[in-house]
Amino acid sequence: MAYREILTELKKLQARGIVLELNGRTSYPEAIARAHCVCESKGTYGIMRDYILSEENGTLQEIHFDYVKNPKW
């Protein structure tokens, strides 16, 4: 995904009140989009999304983005 596509998606999610985290810390769409693009371009790490749903009604509450080391195949 391109930076602008990711940024647009994340801004929409944040506007809906969904909390965004990058490696365990609350973050902004710009920082997450930038990190995603850097990881993609270097190829040594990827970013994994973890969707956190409300236990009460199953709606999306948070998305956690974590660096994941890509294996050397």
N, C-alpha and C positions, 0 to 999 in steps of 0.2 A: 504494500500500500504506500502511496505517496504521502508526504508530510501533510499537505492540505486536506487530504481525505481523512486521515486519522484525526487531525486537529478539529475538523468540522464535526466528526462523529463524537469526539470526546466533549466538545463544547455543548452539544445537544444533550448528552447524558448529564453533564454537570448542571445544565439549566433545569433538568427534571429533578434535581436534588440528589442525584446519585453521587456518592463519595468516591473519589478516585485516589488510589494510593500507588506509589512507586516504591518498591522494595521496603514496604512496611511503614511508609510515611505519607501522609496526605500530600497530594501534589496537584499541579495545575495541568490542564490539557497541553499547553505549550511544551512543558518539560517532558511529559510522557511521549508526545509525538516526536520530539527531538531525539529522545533516547531510543525510541523504536527505530527511527531512520538510521541512526548511528550503528546500532546493533545489526541491522539488516545489511548495511553497506560493508561492515567489517567481516561479518560472517562467523565470528567466534562465539557470539552470544545471540540468543533470541529473547523475546519477551513473551512470557506466558501470562494469559489472563485467567483470573480466578473470579468467578461471578458469585457474589454473596447475596443470597435471597433472604427475605424476611421470613422468620419462622411462623409468624402470625397469618400472613396472607400470600406468601410466595412471590411477592414482588421484588424486583431487583433493587437492592439498597446500596451496594458497593461493588466496585471492580478493583481488584488488586492486580497490579502489573509487577511481575518479578522477572529478574534476569535469570536465564537458564543457559548454562554452557552447552554449546553444540558439540556433539561427539566428533572425534576425528576418525572417520570411517576409512 
